[in-house]
Amino acid sequence: MPDDDLIIRPAQPEDEHELAALDRASRSTLSDVSPEPPAGAGVFDERHTPGQYLLAVLGGRIVGYVRQVPPTPLAANRHVRQIQGLAVDGAVRGRGVGRRLVEAACEAARAEGARRMTLRVLGWNAPARRLYESCGFVVEGSLAEEFLIDGSYVDDVLMARRLLG
């Protein structure tokens, strides 16, 4: 299926079931620190609303998502957005879907007046770090051994990209 048929669009409430299935299928200790949600759990709640998600749709099927939100409710950093979730279906990885999602999230944040996009990525997640770096993100800091995952201590790497001027 040609990737030029890829559509990036905002999530809708009716996308929840398919989005939750993609989220469960893409979970990995490479990228996830939170416990796996219970079987049948959705993704939307009072803190995770459809408006925070952009979806990648190919052939009528959701093949990826990115979630970007203000990192805090404080007015003092209203100019910042944070990517708090990115997943791409394994069947289409390596075809630019992740890049399109990251760029779409940055463009949406810029349209809302944001000046910076930030994110946190596990130090051992080399594929994600390469993707973010290729999209213009730079490492701004690291929290050494922040997480203990499967018996290994893993750094939490803080990355950011300027969106305006």
Contacts in CASP RR format, 6 or more apart in sequence:
PFRMAT RR
TARGET T0000
AUTHOR 0000-0000-0000
METHOD contacts of the structure
MODEL  1
MPDDDLIIRPAQPEDEHELAALDRASRSTLSDVSPEPPAGAGVFDERHTP
GQYLLAVLGGRIVGYVRQVPPTPLAANRHVRQIQGLAVDGAVRGRGVGRR
LVEAACEAARAEGARRMTLRVLGWNAPARRLYESCGFVVEGSLAEEFLID
GSYVDDVLMARRLLG
1 58 0 8 1.000
1 59 0 8 1.000
3 58 0 8 1.000
3 92 0 8 1.000
3 95 0 8 1.000
3 96 0 8 1.000
3 97 0 8 1.000
5 58 0 8 1.000
5 59 0 8 1.000
6 56 0 8 1.000
6 57 0 8 1.000
6 58 0 8 1.000
6 63 0 8 1.000
6 97 0 8 1.000
6 100 0 8 1.000
7 56 0 8 1.000
7 57 0 8 1.000
7 58 0 8 1.000
8 54 0 8 1.000
8 55 0 8 1.000
8 56 0 8 1.000
8 57 0 8 1.000
8 100 0 8 1.000
8 101 0 8 1.000
8 104 0 8 1.000
9 54 0 8 1.000
9 55 0 8 1.000
9 57 0 8 1.000
10 50 0 8 1.000
10 51 0 8 1.000
10 53 0 8 1.000
10 54 0 8 1.000
10 55 0 8 1.000
11 19 0 8 1.000
11 50 0 8 1.000
11 51 0 8 1.000
11 52 0 8 1.000
11 53 0 8 1.000
11 54 0 8 1.000
11 55 0 8 1.000
11 65 0 8 1.000
12 50 0 8 1.000
13 44 0 8 1.000
13 50 0 8 1.000
15 50 0 8 1.000
15 53 0 8 1.000
15 55 0 8 1.000
15 62 0 8 1.000
16 42 0 8 1.000
16 43 0 8 1.000
16 44 0 8 1.000
16 50 0 8 1.000
17 42 0 8 1.000
18 61 0 8 1.000
18 62 0 8 1.000
19 42 0 8 1.000
19 43 0 8 1.000
19 53 0 8 1.000
19 55 0 8 1.000
19 62 0 8 1.000
19 65 0 8 1.000
20 37 0 8 1.000
20 40 0 8 1.000
20 41 0 8 1.000
20 42 0 8 1.000
20 43 0 8 1.000
22 62 0 8 1.000
22 63 0 8 1.000
22 64 0 8 1.000
22 65 0 8 1.000
22 87 0 8 1.000
22 89 0 8 1.000
23 37 0 8 1.000
23 43 0 8 1.000
23 65 0 8 1.000
23 87 0 8 1.000
24 36 0 8 1.000
24 37 0 8 1.000
25 89 0 8 1.000
26 87 0 8 1.000
26 88 0 8 1.000
26 89 0 8 1.000
26 90 0 8 1.000
27 36 0 8 1.000
29 149 0 8 1.000
29 150 0 8 1.000
30 122 0 8 1.000
30 124 0 8 1.000
30 125 0 8 1.000
30 127 0 8 1.000
30 128 0 8 1.000
31 121 0 8 1.000
31 122 0 8 1.000
31 125 0 8 1.000
31 128 0 8 1.000
33 122 0 8 1.000
33 147 0 8 1.000
33 149 0 8 1.000
44 50 0 8 1.000
48 67 0 8 1.000
52 67 0 8 1.000
52 68 0 8 1.000
52 69 0 8 1.000
53 65 0 8 1.000
53 66 0 8 1.000
53 67 0 8 1.000
54 65 0 8 1.000
54 66 0 8 1.000
54 68 0 8 1.000
54 101 0 8 1.000
54 104 0 8 1.000
54 105 0 8 1.000
54 108 0 8 1.000
55 62 0 8 1.000
55 64 0 8 1.000
55 65 0 8 1.000
56 62 0 8 1.000
56 63 0 8 1.000
56 64 0 8 1.000
56 65 0 8 1.000
56 88 0 8 1.000
56 97 0 8 1.000
56 98 0 8 1.000
56 100 0 8 1.000
56 101 0 8 1.000
57 63 0 8 1.000
58 92 0 8 1.000
58 97 0 8 1.000
62 89 0 8 1.000
63 88 0 8 1.000
63 89 0 8 1.000
63 91 0 8 1.000
63 92 0 8 1.000
63 97 0 8 1.000
64 87 0 8 1.000
64 88 0 8 1.000
64 89 0 8 1.000
64 92 0 8 1.000
64 97 0 8 1.000
64 98 0 8 1.000
64 101 0 8 1.000
65 85 0 8 1.000
65 86 0 8 1.000
65 87 0 8 1.000
65 101 0 8 1.000
66 83 0 8 1.000
66 85 0 8 1.000
66 86 0 8 1.000
66 98 0 8 1.000
66 101 0 8 1.000
66 102 0 8 1.000
66 104 0 8 1.000
66 105 0 8 1.000
67 83 0 8 1.000
67 84 0 8 1.000
67 85 0 8 1.000
67 86 0 8 1.000
68 81 0 8 1.000
68 82 0 8 1.000
68 83 0 8 1.000
68 84 0 8 1.000
68 105 0 8 1.000
68 108 0 8 1.000
68 109 0 8 1.000
68 117 0 8 1.000
69 81 0 8 1.000
69 82 0 8 1.000
69 84 0 8 1.000
70 77 0 8 1.000
70 78 0 8 1.000
70 80 0 8 1.000
70 81 0 8 1.000
70 82 0 8 1.000
71 77 0 8 1.000
71 80 0 8 1.000
71 81 0 8 1.000
71 82 0 8 1.000
71 118 0 8 1.000
79 113 0 8 1.000
79 114 0 8 1.000
79 115 0 8 1.000
79 116 0 8 1.000
80 114 0 8 1.000
80 115 0 8 1.000
80 116 0 8 1.000
80 117 0 8 1.000
80 118 0 8 1.000
81 105 0 8 1.000
81 109 0 8 1.000
81 112 0 8 1.000
81 114 0 8 1.000
81 116 0 8 1.000
81 117 0 8 1.000
81 118 0 8 1.000
82 117 0 8 1.000
82 118 0 8 1.000
82 119 0 8 1.000
82 120 0 8 1.000
83 102 0 8 1.000
83 105 0 8 1.000
83 117 0 8 1.000
83 118 0 8 1.000
83 119 0 8 1.000
84 119 0 8 1.000
86 98 0 8 1.000
86 101 0 8 1.000
86 102 0 8 1.000
86 128 0 8 1.000
88 94 0 8 1.000
88 97 0 8 1.000
88 98 0 8 1.000
88 101 0 8 1.000
89 97 0 8 1.000
98 131 0 8 1.000
99 131 0 8 1.000
99 134 0 8 1.000
99 135 0 8 1.000
102 131 0 8 1.000
102 132 0 8 1.000
102 135 0 8 1.000
103 135 0 8 1.000
105 117 0 8 1.000
106 117 0 8 1.000
106 135 0 8 1.000
106 161 0 8 1.000
106 163 0 8 1.000
109 117 0 8 1.000
109 163 0 8 1.000
110 163 0 8 1.000
110 164 0 8 1.000
113 163 0 8 1.000
113 164 0 8 1.000
114 163 0 8 1.000
114 164 0 8 1.000
115 162 0 8 1.000
115 163 0 8 1.000
115 164 0 8 1.000
115 165 0 8 1.000
116 160 0 8 1.000
116 161 0 8 1.000
116 162 0 8 1.000
116 163 0 8 1.000
117 137 0 8 1.000
117 160 0 8 1.000
117 161 0 8 1.000
117 163 0 8 1.000
118 140 0 8 1.000
118 158 0 8 1.000
118 159 0 8 1.000
118 160 0 8 1.000
118 161 0 8 1.000
119 132 0 8 1.000
119 137 0 8 1.000
119 158 0 8 1.000
119 159 0 8 1.000
119 160 0 8 1.000
120 156 0 8 1.000
120 157 0 8 1.000
120 158 0 8 1.000
120 159 0 8 1.000
121 128 0 8 1.000
121 129 0 8 1.000
121 132 0 8 1.000
121 156 0 8 1.000
121 157 0 8 1.000
121 159 0 8 1.000
122 128 0 8 1.000
122 147 0 8 1.000
122 149 0 8 1.000
122 154 0 8 1.000
122 155 0 8 1.000
122 156 0 8 1.000
122 157 0 8 1.000
123 129 0 8 1.000
123 142 0 8 1.000
123 154 0 8 1.000
123 155 0 8 1.000
123 156 0 8 1.000
123 157 0 8 1.000
124 152 0 8 1.000
124 154 0 8 1.000
124 155 0 8 1.000
129 157 0 8 1.000
129 159 0 8 1.000
132 159 0 8 1.000
133 159 0 8 1.000
135 161 0 8 1.000
136 161 0 8 1.000
137 159 0 8 1.000
137 160 0 8 1.000
137 161 0 8 1.000
138 159 0 8 1.000
138 160 0 8 1.000
138 161 0 8 1.000
139 157 0 8 1.000
139 158 0 8 1.000
139 159 0 8 1.000
140 158 0 8 1.000
140 159 0 8 1.000
140 160 0 8 1.000
141 157 0 8 1.000
141 158 0 8 1.000
142 155 0 8 1.000
142 156 0 8 1.000
142 157 0 8 1.000
142 158 0 8 1.000
143 155 0 8 1.000
143 156 0 8 1.000
143 158 0 8 1.000
144 155 0 8 1.000
145 153 0 8 1.000
145 154 0 8 1.000
145 155 0 8 1.000
146 154 0 8 1.000
146 155 0 8 1.000
146 156 0 8 1.000
147 153 0 8 1.000
147 154 0 8 1.000
147 156 0 8 1.000
148 154 0 8 1.000
END
